[in-house]
Amino acid sequence: MASRRLTIRVSERLHSKLAKLARATGRTESEMVREAVQEYVERHGAQESCYEIAREMGLIGCIKDAARDLSTNPKHMARFGGS
């Protein structure tokens, strides 16, 4: 997974608390900040679409020799109650 650098500024007090917690838990400050941001985004951010989740799981394009219009042509859904 590719990553990008993000620079933030925090107060001396917050940095001191973060550094102390990092030492106590044997983790890096970066690990802790990444985890906190991830948790915040998952709780408060926009939900991923089904497409984004499927793409992340490697499910997009995983059927070999399927019709190119499988997801858009109603004739492929006839057996499943579609038109």
C-alpha positions in Angstrom: 0.0 0.0 0.0 1.4 3.4 -1.0 1.6 6.0 1.7 1.8 9.8 1.8 3.5 12.1 4.3 1.3 14.3 6.4 2.8 17.0 8.6 0.8 18.3 11.6 1.5 20.6 14.4 0.4 19.9 18.0 0.9 21.7 21.2 4.0 20.9 23.4 1.7 19.5 26.0 0.0 17.1 23.5 3.3 16.1 22.1 4.7 15.4 25.5 1.7 13.1 26.4 2.0 11.3 23.0 5.7 10.7 23.5 5.2 9.4 27.0 2.4 7.1 25.8 4.5 5.9 22.9 7.4 5.0 25.2 5.1 3.2 27.6 3.5 1.1 24.9 6.6 0.5 22.8 5.0 2.0 19.8 6.1 5.0 17.6 4.3 8.3 17.7 3.5 7.9 14.0 1.8 4.5 14.6 -0.3 6.0 17.3 -1.3 9.1 15.3 -2.1 6.9 12.2 -4.3 4.7 14.4 -6.1 7.6 15.9 -6.7 9.3 12.5 -8.0 6.0 11.0 -10.4 5.5 13.9 -11.7 9.1 13.6 -12.2 8.8 9.9 -14.0 5.5 10.2 -16.3 6.9 12.9 -16.9 10.4 11.4 -15.9 10.2 7.8 -17.8 9.4 4.6 -18.6 5.7 4.2 -16.8 3.8 1.5 -18.9 2.7 -1.4 -19.5 -1.0 -2.1 -17.2 -0.6 -5.2 -14.4 0.8 -3.1 -14.7 -2.0 -0.6 -14.8 -4.6 -3.3 -11.8 -3.1 -5.1 -9.8 -3.0 -1.8 -10.6 -6.7 -1.3 -9.5 -7.6 -4.8 -12.9 -8.6 -6.0 -13.1 -6.2 -9.0 -12.4 -8.1 -12.2 -11.9 -11.5 -10.4 -14.3 -13.5 -12.7 -12.4 -14.9 -15.7 -14.1 -15.1 -19.1 -17.1 -13.2 -18.0 -19.2 -11.0 -20.4 -17.7 -7.5 -20.6 -21.2 -6.0 -20.0 -22.1 -8.4 -17.1 -22.9 -5.6 -14.7 -24.8 -3.4 -17.1 -26.8 -5.6 -19.5 -30.2 -6.7 -18.2 -30.2 -9.9 -20.2 -27.6 -11.3 -17.8 -30.0 -10.9 -15.0 -32.9 -12.7 -16.6 -32.4 -15.8 -14.5 -32.4 -13.7 -11.3 -35.8 -12.0 -11.8 -34.4 -9.1 -13.9 -35.8 -8.0 -17.3 
